[in-house]
């Protein structure tokens, strides 16, 4: 699990992973692969909250060191 908390370009790898998922969702909605409905928007909101959560953990870890 420590591999996900390793820093890469100032952010943990898990933060990058969540951001890539969010970009993929936006791209899929744009291309029409995913429908633009409440389910997709809810999933994107959950991923966005996960991004903020991972940023918070990154900041907490950097303040403790």
mmCIF file as Biopython writes it, N, C-alpha, C and O atoms, coordinates in Angstrom:
data_model
#
loop_
_atom_site.group_PDB
_atom_site.id
_atom_site.type_symbol
_atom_site.label_atom_id
_atom_site.label_alt_id
_atom_site.label_comp_id
_atom_site.label_asym_id
_atom_site.label_entity_id
_atom_site.label_seq_id
_atom_site.pdbx_PDB_ins_code
_atom_site.Cartn_x
_atom_site.Cartn_y
_atom_site.Cartn_z
_atom_site.occupancy
_atom_site.B_iso_or_equiv
_atom_site.auth_seq_id
_atom_site.auth_asym_id
_atom_site.pdbx_PDB_model_num
ATOM 1   N N  . UNK A ? 1  ? 0.820   -1.195 0.000   1.0 0.0 1  A 1 
ATOM 2   C CA . UNK A ? 1  ? 0.000   0.000  0.000   1.0 0.0 1  A 1 
ATOM 3   C C  . UNK A ? 1  ? 0.863   1.257  0.000   1.0 0.0 1  A 1 
ATOM 4   O O  . UNK A ? 1  ? 0.397   2.337  -0.365  1.0 0.0 1  A 1 
ATOM 5   N N  . UNK A ? 2  ? 2.116   1.114  0.409   1.0 0.0 2  A 1 
ATOM 6   C CA . UNK A ? 2  ? 2.998   2.287  0.436   1.0 0.0 2  A 1 
ATOM 7   C C  . UNK A ? 2  ? 3.310   2.811  -0.959  1.0 0.0 2  A 1 
ATOM 8   O O  . UNK A ? 2  ? 3.680   3.976  -1.107  1.0 0.0 2  A 1 
ATOM 9   N N  . UNK A ? 3  ? 3.169   1.982  -1.974  1.0 0.0 3  A 1 
ATOM 10  C CA . UNK A ? 3  ? 3.462   2.454  -3.330  1.0 0.0 3  A 1 
ATOM 11  C C  . UNK A ? 3  ? 2.478   3.534  -3.763  1.0 0.0 3  A 1 
ATOM 12  O O  . UNK A ? 3  ? 2.836   4.419  -4.541  1.0 0.0 3  A 1 
ATOM 13  N N  . UNK A ? 4  ? 1.238   3.473  -3.268  1.0 0.0 4  A 1 
ATOM 14  C CA . UNK A ? 4  ? 0.244   4.477  -3.634  1.0 0.0 4  A 1 
ATOM 15  C C  . UNK A ? 4  ? 0.493   5.812  -2.945  1.0 0.0 4  A 1 
ATOM 16  O O  . UNK A ? 4  ? 0.018   6.846  -3.413  1.0 0.0 4  A 1 
ATOM 17  N N  . UNK A ? 5  ? 1.228   5.802  -1.847  1.0 0.0 5  A 1 
ATOM 18  C CA . UNK A ? 5  ? 1.493   7.048  -1.132  1.0 0.0 5  A 1 
ATOM 19  C C  . UNK A ? 5  ? 2.826   7.670  -1.531  1.0 0.0 5  A 1 
ATOM 20  O O  . UNK A ? 5  ? 3.173   8.743  -1.038  1.0 0.0 5  A 1 
ATOM 21  N N  . UNK A ? 6  ? 3.572   7.023  -2.407  1.0 0.0 6  A 1 
ATOM 22  C CA . UNK A ? 6  ? 4.814   7.608  -2.905  1.0 0.0 6  A 1 
ATOM 23  C C  . UNK A ? 6  ? 4.498   8.855  -3.708  1.0 0.0 6  A 1 
ATOM 24  O O  . UNK A ? 6  ? 3.504   8.903  -4.433  1.0 0.0 6  A 1 
ATOM 25  N N  . UNK A ? 7  ? 5.341   9.858  -3.577  1.0 0.0 7  A 1 
ATOM 26  C CA . UNK A ? 7  ? 5.133   11.138 -4.267  1.0 0.0 7  A 1 
ATOM 27  C C  . UNK A ? 7  ? 5.700   11.064 -5.685  1.0 0.0 7  A 1 
ATOM 28  O O  . UNK A ? 7  ? 6.785   10.529 -5.909  1.0 0.0 7  A 1 
ATOM 29  N N  . UNK A ? 8  ? 4.950   11.606 -6.622  1.0 0.0 8  A 1 
ATOM 30  C CA . UNK A ? 8  ? 5.396   11.759 -7.997  1.0 0.0 8  A 1 
ATOM 31  C C  . UNK A ? 8  ? 4.923   13.130 -8.457  1.0 0.0 8  A 1 
ATOM 32  O O  . UNK A ? 8  ? 3.720   13.380 -8.533  1.0 0.0 8  A 1 
ATOM 33  N N  . UNK A ? 9  ? 5.846   14.004 -8.758  1.0 0.0 9  A 1 
ATOM 34  C CA . UNK A ? 9  ? 5.546   15.373 -9.186  1.0 0.0 9  A 1 
ATOM 35  C C  . UNK A ? 9  ? 4.689   16.106 -8.158  1.0 0.0 9  A 1 
ATOM 36  O O  . UNK A ? 9  ? 3.775   16.848 -8.516  1.0 0.0 9  A 1 
ATOM 37  N N  . UNK A ? 10 ? 4.990   15.892 -6.886  1.0 0.0 10 A 1 
ATOM 38  C CA . UNK A ? 10 ? 4.334   16.624 -5.816  1.0 0.0 10 A 1 
ATOM 39  C C  . UNK A ? 10 ? 3.036   16.025 -5.315  1.0 0.0 10 A 1 
ATOM 40  O O  . UNK A ? 10 ? 2.450   16.536 -4.361  1.0 0.0 10 A 1 
ATOM 41  N N  . UNK A ? 11 ? 2.571   14.944 -5.943  1.0 0.0 11 A 1 
ATOM 42  C CA . UNK A ? 11 ? 1.327   14.304 -5.529  1.0 0.0 11 A 1 
ATOM 43  C C  . UNK A ? 11 ? 1.561   12.815 -5.374  1.0 0.0 11 A 1 
ATOM 44  O O  . UNK A ? 11 ? 2.480   12.254 -5.971  1.0 0.0 11 A 1 
ATOM 45  N N  . UNK A ? 12 ? 0.724   12.178 -4.567  1.0 0.0 12 A 1 
ATOM 46  C CA . UNK A ? 12 ? 0.834   10.731 -4.433  1.0 0.0 12 A 1 
ATOM 47  C C  . UNK A ? 12 ? 0.306   10.064 -5.696  1.0 0.0 12 A 1 
ATOM 48  O O  . UNK A ? 12 ? -0.454  10.655 -6.463  1.0 0.0 12 A 1 
ATOM 49  N N  . UNK A ? 13 ? 0.721   8.844  -5.887  1.0 0.0 13 A 1 
ATOM 50  C CA . UNK A ? 13 ? 0.314   8.101  -7.076  1.0 0.0 13 A 1 
ATOM 51  C C  . UNK A ? 13 ? -1.194  7.862  -7.077  1.0 0.0 13 A 1 
ATOM 52  O O  . UNK A ? 13 ? -1.813  7.855  -8.141  1.0 0.0 13 A 1 
ATOM 53  N N  . UNK A ? 14 ? -1.785  7.669  -5.925  1.0 0.0 14 A 1 
ATOM 54  C CA . UNK A ? 14 ? -3.235  7.471  -5.855  1.0 0.0 14 A 1 
ATOM 55  C C  . UNK A ? 14 ? -3.981  8.726  -6.312  1.0 0.0 14 A 1 
ATOM 56  O O  . UNK A ? 14 ? -5.044  8.626  -6.925  1.0 0.0 14 A 1 
ATOM 57  N N  . UNK A ? 15 ? -3.432  9.900  -6.018  1.0 0.0 15 A 1 
ATOM 58  C CA . UNK A ? 15 ? -4.044  11.145 -6.499  1.0 0.0 15 A 1 
ATOM 59  C C  . UNK A ? 15 ? -4.017  11.201 -8.020  1.0 0.0 15 A 1 
ATOM 60  O O  . UNK A ? 15 ? -5.004  11.575 -8.654  1.0 0.0 15 A 1 
ATOM 61  N N  . UNK A ? 16 ? -2.884  10.830 -8.597  1.0 0.0 16 A 1 
ATOM 62  C CA . UNK A ? 16 ? -2.772  10.793 -10.051 1.0 0.0 16 A 1 
ATOM 63  C C  . UNK A ? 16 ? -3.756  9.802  -10.644 1.0 0.0 16 A 1 
ATOM 64  O O  . UNK A ? 16 ? -4.378  10.076 -11.670 1.0 0.0 16 A 1 
ATOM 65  N N  . UNK A ? 17 ? -3.899  8.647  -9.999  1.0 0.0 17 A 1 
ATOM 66  C CA . UNK A ? 17 ? -4.808  7.613  -10.473 1.0 0.0 17 A 1 
ATOM 67  C C  . UNK A ? 17 ? -6.247  8.127  -10.510 1.0 0.0 17 A 1 
ATOM 68  O O  . UNK A ? 17 ? -6.950  7.936  -11.502 1.0 0.0 17 A 1 
ATOM 69  N N  . UNK A ? 18 ? -6.683  8.775  -9.437  1.0 0.0 18 A 1 
ATOM 70  C CA . UNK A ? 18 ? -8.040  9.325  -9.396  1.0 0.0 18 A 1 
ATOM 71  C C  . UNK A ? 18 ? -8.232  10.406 -10.459 1.0 0.0 18 A 1 
ATOM 72  O O  . UNK A ? 18 ? -9.297  10.487 -11.071 1.0 0.0 18 A 1 
ATOM 73  N N  . UNK A ? 19 ? -7.223  11.228 -10.682 1.0 0.0 19 A 1 
ATOM 74  C CA . UNK A ? 19 ? -7.328  12.283 -11.685 1.0 0.0 19 A 1 
ATOM 75  C C  . UNK A ? 19 ? -7.429  11.703 -13.091 1.0 0.0 19 A 1 
ATOM 76  O O  . UNK A ? 19 ? -8.169  12.220 -13.927 1.0 0.0 19 A 1 
ATOM 77  N N  . UNK A ? 20 ? -6.693  10.640 -13.351 1.0 0.0 20 A 1 
ATOM 78  C CA . UNK A ? 20 ? -6.758  9.984  -14.661 1.0 0.0 20 A 1 
ATOM 79  C C  . UNK A ? 20 ? -8.142  9.375  -14.876 1.0 0.0 20 A 1 
ATOM 80  O O  . UNK A ? 20 ? -8.681  9.434  -15.981 1.0 0.0 20 A 1 
ATOM 81  N N  . UNK A ? 21 ? -8.718  8.791  -13.825 1.0 0.0 21 A 1 
ATOM 82  C CA . UNK A ? 21 ? -10.076 8.248  -13.930 1.0 0.0 21 A 1 
ATOM 83  C C  . UNK A ? 21 ? -11.066 9.362  -14.254 1.0 0.0 21 A 1 
ATOM 84  O O  . UNK A ? 21 ? -11.946 9.181  -15.096 1.0 0.0 21 A 1 
ATOM 85  N N  . UNK A ? 22 ? -10.930 10.511 -13.595 1.0 0.0 22 A 1 
ATOM 86  C CA . UNK A ? 22 ? -11.838 11.626 -13.853 1.0 0.0 22 A 1 
ATOM 87  C C  . UNK A ? 22 ? -11.693 12.136 -15.287 1.0 0.0 22 A 1 
ATOM 88  O O  . UNK A ? 22 ? -12.690 12.454 -15.934 1.0 0.0 22 A 1 
ATOM 89  N N  . UNK A ? 23 ? -10.475 12.213 -15.780 1.0 0.0 23 A 1 
ATOM 90  C CA . UNK A ? 23 ? -10.250 12.619 -17.170 1.0 0.0 23 A 1 
ATOM 91  C C  . UNK A ? 23 ? -10.863 11.606 -18.127 1.0 0.0 23 A 1 
ATOM 92  O O  . UNK A ? 23 ? -11.459 11.982 -19.136 1.0 0.0 23 A 1 
ATOM 93  N N  . UNK A ? 24 ? -10.717 10.322 -17.813 1.0 0.0 24 A 1 
ATOM 94  C CA . UNK A ? 24 ? -11.299 9.273  -18.653 1.0 0.0 24 A 1 
ATOM 95  C C  . UNK A ? 24 ? -12.825 9.389  -18.690 1.0 0.0 24 A 1 
ATOM 96  O O  . UNK A ? 24 ? -13.431 9.232  -19.750 1.0 0.0 24 A 1 
ATOM 97  N N  . UNK A ? 25 ? -13.448 9.661  -17.542 1.0 0.0 25 A 1 
ATOM 98  C CA . UNK A ? 25 ? -14.904 9.826  -17.499 1.0 0.0 25 A 1 
ATOM 99  C C  . UNK A ? 25 ? -15.325 11.000 -18.373 1.0 0.0 25 A 1 
ATOM 100 O O  . UNK A ? 25 ? -16.268 10.882 -19.155 1.0 0.0 25 A 1 
ATOM 101 N N  . UNK A ? 26 ? -14.637 12.130 -18.251 1.0 0.0 26 A 1 
ATOM 102 C CA . UNK A ? 26 ? -14.979 13.305 -19.052 1.0 0.0 26 A 1 
ATOM 103 C C  . UNK A ? 26 ? -14.814 13.019 -20.545 1.0 0.0 26 A 1 
ATOM 104 O O  . UNK A ? 26 ? -15.641 13.428 -21.359 1.0 0.0 26 A 1 
ATOM 105 N N  . UNK A ? 27 ? -13.752 12.322 -20.888 1.0 0.0 27 A 1 
ATOM 106 C CA . UNK A ? 27 ? -13.498 11.989 -22.295 1.0 0.0 27 A 1 
ATOM 107 C C  . UNK A ? 27 ? -14.568 11.035 -22.825 1.0 0.0 27 A 1 
ATOM 108 O O  . UNK A ? 27 ? -15.039 11.189 -23.952 1.0 0.0 27 A 1 
ATOM 109 N N  . UNK A ? 28 ? -14.949 10.049 -22.008 1.0 0.0 28 A 1 
ATOM 110 C CA . UNK A ? 28 ? -15.960 9.078  -22.435 1.0 0.0 28 A 1 
ATOM 111 C C  . UNK A ? 28 ? -17.331 9.736  -22.597 1.0 0.0 28 A 1 
ATOM 112 O O  . UNK A ? 28 ? -18.080 9.380  -23.507 1.0 0.0 28 A 1 
ATOM 113 N N  . UNK A ? 29 ? -17.665 10.682 -21.736 1.0 0.0 29 A 1 
ATOM 114 C CA . UNK A ? 29 ? -18.930 11.405 -21.885 1.0 0.0 29 A 1 
ATOM 115 C C  . UNK A ? 29 ? -18.894 12.264 -23.143 1.0 0.0 29 A 1 
ATOM 116 O O  . UNK A ? 29 ? -19.886 12.352 -23.866 1.0 0.0 29 A 1 
ATOM 117 N N  . UNK A ? 30 ? -17.763 12.890 -23.402 1.0 0.0 30 A 1 
ATOM 118 C CA . UNK A ? 30 ? -17.620 13.725 -24.596 1.0 0.0 30 A 1 
ATOM 119 C C  . UNK A ? 30 ? -17.772 12.896 -25.875 1.0 0.0 30 A 1 
ATOM 120 O O  . UNK A ? 30 ? -18.413 13.334 -26.830 1.0 0.0 30 A 1 
ATOM 121 N N  . UNK A ? 31 ? -17.178 11.696 -25.889 1.0 0.0 31 A 1 
ATOM 122 C CA . UNK A ? 31 ? -17.245 10.835 -27.067 1.0 0.0 31 A 1 
ATOM 123 C C  . UNK A ? 31 ? -18.583 10.109 -27.193 1.0 0.0 31 A 1 
ATOM 124 O O  . UNK A ? 31 ? -18.876 9.550  -28.249 1.0 0.0 31 A 1 
ATOM 125 N N  . UNK A ? 32 ? -19.386 10.105 -26.156 1.0 0.0 32 A 1 
ATOM 126 C CA . UNK A ? 32 ? -20.656 9.409  -26.201 1.0 0.0 32 A 1 
ATOM 127 C C  . UNK A ? 32 ? -20.578 7.971  -25.730 1.0 0.0 32 A 1 
ATOM 128 O O  . UNK A ? 32 ? -21.570 7.246  -25.801 1.0 0.0 32 A 1 
ATOM 129 N N  . UNK A ? 33 ? -19.409 7.540  -25.247 1.0 0.0 33 A 1 
ATOM 130 C CA . UNK A ? 33 ? -19.259 6.185  -24.728 1.0 0.0 33 A 1 
ATOM 131 C C  . UNK A ? 33 ? -20.040 6.014  -23.433 1.0 0.0 33 A 1 
ATOM 132 O O  . UNK A ? 33 ? -20.685 4.987  -23.223 1.0 0.0 33 A 1 
ATOM 133 N N  . UNK A ? 34 ? -19.984 7.003  -22.581 1.0 0.0 34 A 1 
ATOM 134 C CA . UNK A ? 34 ? -20.781 7.010  -21.351 1.0 0.0 34 A 1 
ATOM 135 C C  . UNK A ? 34 ? -21.916 8.018  -21.500 1.0 0.0 34 A 1 
ATOM 136 O O  . UNK A ? 34 ? -21.717 9.106  -22.042 1.0 0.0 34 A 1 
ATOM 137 N N  . UNK A ? 35 ? -23.094 7.663  -21.025 1.0 0.0 35 A 1 
ATOM 138 C CA . UNK A ? 35 ? -24.199 8.628  -21.113 1.0 0.0 35 A 1 
ATOM 139 C C  . UNK A ? 35 ? -24.020 9.749  -20.099 1.0 0.0 35 A 1 
ATOM 140 O O  . UNK A ? 35 ? -23.431 9.556  -19.035 1.0 0.0 35 A 1 
ATOM 141 N N  . UNK A ? 36 ? -24.526 10.896 -20.439 1.0 0.0 36 A 1 
ATOM 142 C CA . UNK A ? 36 ? -24.487 12.042 -19.532 1.0 0.0 36 A 1 
ATOM 143 C C  . UNK A ? 36 ? -25.757 12.011 -18.696 1.0 0.0 36 A 1 
ATOM 144 O O  . UNK A ? 36 ? -26.735 12.696 -18.997 1.0 0.0 36 A 1 
ATOM 145 N N  . UNK A ? 37 ? -25.725 11.196 -17.633 1.0 0.0 37 A 1 
ATOM 146 C CA . UNK A ? 37 ? -26.900 11.064 -16.780 1.0 0.0 37 A 1 
ATOM 147 C C  . UNK A ? 37 ? -26.492 11.191 -15.311 1.0 0.0 37 A 1 
ATOM 148 O O  . UNK A ? 37 ? -25.330 11.447 -14.997 1.0 0.0 37 A 1 
ATOM 149 N N  . UNK A ? 38 ? -27.452 11.011 -14.433 1.0 0.0 38 A 1 
ATOM 150 C CA . UNK A ? 38 ? -27.210 11.202 -13.002 1.0 0.0 38 A 1 
ATOM 151 C C  . UNK A ? 38 ? -26.191 10.197 -12.475 1.0 0.0 38 A 1 
ATOM 152 O O  . UNK A ? 38 ? -25.382 10.539 -11.613 1.0 0.0 38 A 1 
ATOM 153 N N  . UNK A ? 39 ? -26.216 8.975  -12.972 1.0 0.0 39 A 1 
ATOM 154 C CA . UNK A ? 39 ? -25.270 7.956  -12.508 1.0 0.0 39 A 1 
ATOM 155 C C  . UNK A ? 39 ? -23.831 8.349  -12.830 1.0 0.0 39 A 1 
ATOM 156 O O  . UNK A ? 39 ? -22.948 8.240  -11.979 1.0 0.0 39 A 1 
ATOM 157 N N  . UNK A ? 40 ? -23.599 8.802  -14.043 1.0 0.0 40 A 1 
ATOM 158 C CA . UNK A ? 40 ? -22.250 9.221  -14.442 1.0 0.0 40 A 1 
ATOM 159 C C  . UNK A ? 40 ? -21.800 10.439 -13.650 1.0 0.0 40 A 1 
ATOM 160 O O  . UNK A ? 40 ? -20.650 10.510 -13.215 1.0 0.0 40 A 1 
ATOM 161 N N  . UNK A ? 41 ? -22.692 11.386 -13.464 1.0 0.0 41 A 1 
ATOM 162 C CA . UNK A ? 41 ? -22.355 12.591 -12.711 1.0 0.0 41 A 1 
ATOM 163 C C  . UNK A ? 41 ? -22.057 12.237 -11.249 1.0 0.0 41 A 1 
ATOM 164 O O  . UNK A ? 41 ? -21.139 12.797 -10.650 1.0 0.0 41 A 1 
ATOM 165 N N  . UNK A ? 42 ? -22.829 11.312 -10.677 1.0 0.0 42 A 1 
ATOM 166 C CA . UNK A ? 42 ? -22.588 10.875 -9.298  1.0 0.0 42 A 1 
ATOM 167 C C  . UNK A ? 42 ? -21.239 10.176 -9.181  1.0 0.0 42 A 1 
ATOM 168 O O  . UNK A ? 42 ? -20.490 10.422 -8.235  1.0 0.0 42 A 1 
ATOM 169 N N  . UNK A ? 43 ? -20.926 9.303  -10.142 1.0 0.0 43 A 1 
ATOM 170 C CA . UNK A ? 43 ? -19.631 8.623  -10.127 1.0 0.0 43 A 1 
ATOM 171 C C  . UNK A ? 43 ? -18.485 9.627  -10.241 1.0 0.0 43 A 1 
ATOM 172 O O  . UNK A ? 43 ? -17.473 9.497  -9.552  1.0 0.0 43 A 1 
ATOM 173 N N  . UNK A ? 44 ? -18.643 10.624 -11.107 1.0 0.0 44 A 1 
ATOM 174 C CA . UNK A ? 44 ? -17.616 11.662 -11.251 1.0 0.0 44 A 1 
ATOM 175 C C  . UNK A ? 44 ? -17.478 12.464 -9.958  1.0 0.0 44 A 1 
ATOM 176 O O  . UNK A ? 44 ? -16.368 12.838 -9.580  1.0 0.0 44 A 1 
ATOM 177 N N  . UNK A ? 45 ? -18.587 12.731 -9.282  1.0 0.0 45 A 1 
ATOM 178 C CA . UNK A ? 45 ? -18.535 13.463 -8.011  1.0 0.0 45 A 1 
ATOM 179 C C  . UNK A ? 45 ? -17.809 12.650 -6.942  1.0 0.0 45 A 1 
ATOM 180 O O  . UNK A ? 45 ? -17.049 13.208 -6.151  1.0 0.0 45 A 1 
ATOM 181 N N  . UNK A ? 46 ? -18.034 11.350 -6.913  1.0 0.0 46 A 1 
ATOM 182 C CA . UNK A ? 46 ? -17.335 10.484 -5.951  1.0 0.0 46 A 1 
ATOM 183 C C  . UNK A ? 46 ? -15.837 10.480 -6.236  1.0 0.0 46 A 1 
ATOM 184 O O  . UNK A ? 46 ? -15.027 10.544 -5.311  1.0 0.0 46 A 1 
ATOM 185 N N  . UNK A ? 47 ? -15.470 10.407 -7.499  1.0 0.0 47 A 1 
ATOM 186 C CA . UNK A ? 47 ? -14.047 10.453 -7.866  1.0 0.0 47 A 1 
ATOM 187 C C  . UNK A ? 47 ? -13.450 11.808 -7.490  1.0 0.0 47 A 1 
ATOM 188 O O  . UNK A ? 47 ? -12.313 11.870 -7.024  1.0 0.0 47 A 1 
ATOM 189 N N  . UNK A ? 48 ? -14.192 12.880 -7.683  1.0 0.0 48 A 1 
ATOM 190 C CA . UNK A ? 48 ? -13.709 14.206 -7.309  1.0 0.0 48 A 1 
ATOM 191 C C  . UNK A ? 48 ? -13.490 14.312 -5.804  1.0 0.0 48 A 1 
ATOM 192 O O  . UNK A ? 48 ? -12.496 14.887 -5.361  1.0 0.0 48 A 1 
ATOM 193 N N  . UNK A ? 49 ? -14.407 13.765 -5.023  1.0 0.0 49 A 1 
ATOM 194 C CA . UNK A ? 49 ? -14.225 13.737 -3.565  1.0 0.0 49 A 1 
ATOM 195 C C  . UNK A ? 49 ? -13.017 12.883 -3.176  1.0 0.0 49 A 1 
ATOM 196 O O  . UNK A ? 49 ? -12.301 13.218 -2.232  1.0 0.0 49 A 1 
ATOM 197 N N  . UNK A ? 50 ? -12.790 11.796 -3.888  1.0 0.0 50 A 1 
ATOM 198 C CA . UNK A ? 50 ? -11.617 10.958 -3.614  1.0 0.0 50 A 1 
ATOM 199 C C  . UNK A ? 50 ? -10.325 11.715 -3.923  1.0 0.0 50 A 1 
ATOM 200 O O  . UNK A ? 50 ? -9.322  11.545 -3.229  1.0 0.0 50 A 1 
ATOM 201 N N  . UNK A ? 51 ? -10.350 12.542 -4.953  1.0 0.0 51 A 1 
ATOM 202 C CA . UNK A ? 51 ? -9.174  13.363 -5.280  1.0 0.0 51 A 1 
ATOM 203 C C  . UNK A ? 51 ? -8.892  14.334 -4.142  1.0 0.0 51 A 1 
ATOM 204 O O  . UNK A ? 51 ? -7.749  14.456 -3.702  1.0 0.0 51 A 1 
ATOM 205 N N  . UNK A ? 52 ? -9.914  15.021 -3.665  1.0 0.0 52 A 1 
ATOM 206 C CA . UNK A ? 52 ? -9.719  15.957 -2.549  1.0 0.0 52 A 1 
ATOM 207 C C  . UNK A ? 52 ? -9.256  15.233 -1.296  1.0 0.0 52 A 1 
ATOM 208 O O  . UNK A ? 52 ? -8.419  15.745 -0.554  1.0 0.0 52 A 1 
ATOM 209 N N  . UNK A ? 53 ? -9.795  14.048 -1.058  1.0 0.0 53 A 1 
ATOM 210 C CA . UNK A ? 53 ? -9.376  13.238 0.090   1.0 0.0 53 A 1 
ATOM 211 C C  . UNK A ? 53 ? -7.897  12.871 -0.021  1.0 0.0 53 A 1 
ATOM 212 O O  . UNK A ? 53 ? -7.160  12.969 0.960   1.0 0.0 53 A 1 
ATOM 213 N N  . UNK A ? 54 ? -7.460  12.450 -1.203  1.0 0.0 54 A 1 
ATOM 214 C CA . UNK A ? 54 ? -6.057  12.075 -1.374  1.0 0.0 54 A 1 
ATOM 215 C C  . UNK A ? 54 ? -5.141  13.298 -1.244  1.0 0.0 54 A 1 
ATOM 216 O O  . UNK A ? 54 ? -4.033  13.184 -0.721  1.0 0.0 54 A 1 
ATOM 217 N N  . UNK A ? 55 ? -5.598  14.474 -1.721  1.0 0.0 55 A 1 
ATOM 218 C CA . UNK A ? 55 ? -4.812  15.695 -1.524  1.0 0.0 55 A 1 
ATOM 219 C C  . UNK A ? 55 ? -4.682  16.015 -0.040  1.0 0.0 55 A 1 
ATOM 220 O O  . UNK A ? 55 ? -3.624  16.433 0.428   1.0 0.0 55 A 1 
ATOM 221 N N  . UNK A ? 56 ? -5.771  15.812 0.690   1.0 0.0 56 A 1 
ATOM 222 C CA . UNK A ? 56 ? -5.747  16.068 2.129   1.0 0.0 56 A 1 
ATOM 223 C C  . UNK A ? 56 ? -4.765  15.137 2.832   1.0 0.0 56 A 1 
ATOM 224 O O  . UNK A ? 56 ? -4.020  15.565 3.714   1.0 0.0 56 A 1 
ATOM 225 N N  . UNK A ? 57 ? -4.765  13.886 2.447   1.0 0.0 57 A 1 
ATOM 226 C CA . UNK A ? 57 ? -3.818  12.939 3.041   1.0 0.0 57 A 1 
ATOM 227 C C  . UNK A ? 57 ? -2.379  13.301 2.687   1.0 0.0 57 A 1 
ATOM 228 O O  . UNK A ? 57 ? -1.482  13.183 3.521   1.0 0.0 57 A 1 
ATOM 229 N N  . UNK A ? 58 ? -2.159  13.746 1.438   1.0 0.0 58 A 1 
ATOM 230 C CA . UNK A ? 58 ? -0.816  14.176 1.027   1.0 0.0 58 A 1 
ATOM 231 C C  . UNK A ? 58 ? -0.341  15.343 1.885   1.0 0.0 58 A 1 
ATOM 232 O O  . UNK A ? 58 ? 0.803   15.378 2.338   1.0 0.0 58 A 1 
ATOM 233 N N  . UNK A ? 59 ? -1.231  16.283 2.094   1.0 0.0 59 A 1 
ATOM 234 C CA . UNK A ? 59 ? -0.865  17.466 2.891   1.0 0.0 59 A 1 
ATOM 235 C C  . UNK A ? 59 ? -0.604  17.078 4.344   1.0 0.0 59 A 1 
ATOM 236 O O  . UNK A ? 59 ? 0.330   17.582 4.968   1.0 0.0 59 A 1 
ATOM 237 N N  . UNK A ? 60 ? -1.435  16.179 4.881   1.0 0.0 60 A 1 
ATOM 238 C CA . UNK A ? 60 ? -1.251  15.726 6.260   1.0 0.0 60 A 1 
ATOM 239 C C  . UNK A ? 60 ? 0.094   15.020 6.427   1.0 0.0 60 A 1 
ATOM 240 O O  . UNK A ? 60 ? 0.794   15.236 7.416   1.0 0.0 60 A 1 
ATOM 241 N N  . UNK A ? 61 ? 0.451   14.182 5.465   1.0 0.0 61 A 1 
ATOM 242 C CA . UNK A ? 61 ? 1.723   13.472 5.532   1.0 0.0 61 A 1 
ATOM 243 C C  . UNK A ? 61 ? 2.910   14.421 5.428   1.0 0.0 61 A 1 
ATOM 244 O O  . UNK A ? 61 ? 3.920   14.229 6.104   1.0 0.0 61 A 1 
ATOM 245 N N  . UNK A ? 62 ? 2.794   15.449 4.581   1.0 0.0 62 A 1 
ATOM 246 C CA . UNK A ? 62 ? 3.918   16.375 4.409   1.0 0.0 62 A 1 
ATOM 247 C C  . UNK A ? 62 ? 4.065   17.268 5.648   1.0 0.0 62 A 1 
ATOM 248 O O  . UNK A ? 62 ? 5.177   17.691 5.963   1.0 0.0 62 A 1 
ATOM 249 N N  . UNK A ? 63 ? 2.965   17.563 6.357   1.0 0.0 63 A 1 
ATOM 250 C CA . UNK A ? 63 ? 3.059   18.369 7.572   1.0 0.0 63 A 1 
ATOM 251 C C  . UNK A ? 63 ? 3.640   17.574 8.737   1.0 0.0 63 A 1 
ATOM 252 O O  . UNK A ? 63 ? 4.259   18.149 9.632   1.0 0.0 63 A 1 
ATOM 253 N N  . UNK A ? 64 ? 3.446   16.260 8.733   1.0 0.0 64 A 1 
ATOM 254 C CA . UNK A ? 64 ? 3.947   15.429 9.825   1.0 0.0 64 A 1 
ATOM 255 C C  . UNK A ? 64 ? 5.437   15.146 9.712   1.0 0.0 64 A 1 
ATOM 256 O O  . UNK A ? 64 ? 6.071   14.778 10.701  1.0 0.0 64 A 1 
ATOM 257 N N  . UNK A ? 65 ? 6.006   15.313 8.521   1.0 0.0 65 A 1 
ATOM 258 C CA . UNK A ? 65 ? 7.432   15.010 8.343   1.0 0.0 65 A 1 
ATOM 259 C C  . UNK A ? 65 ? 8.307   16.132 8.767   1.0 0.0 65 A 1 
ATOM 260 O O  . UNK A ? 65 ? 9.530   16.029 8.678   1.0 0.0 65 A 1 
#
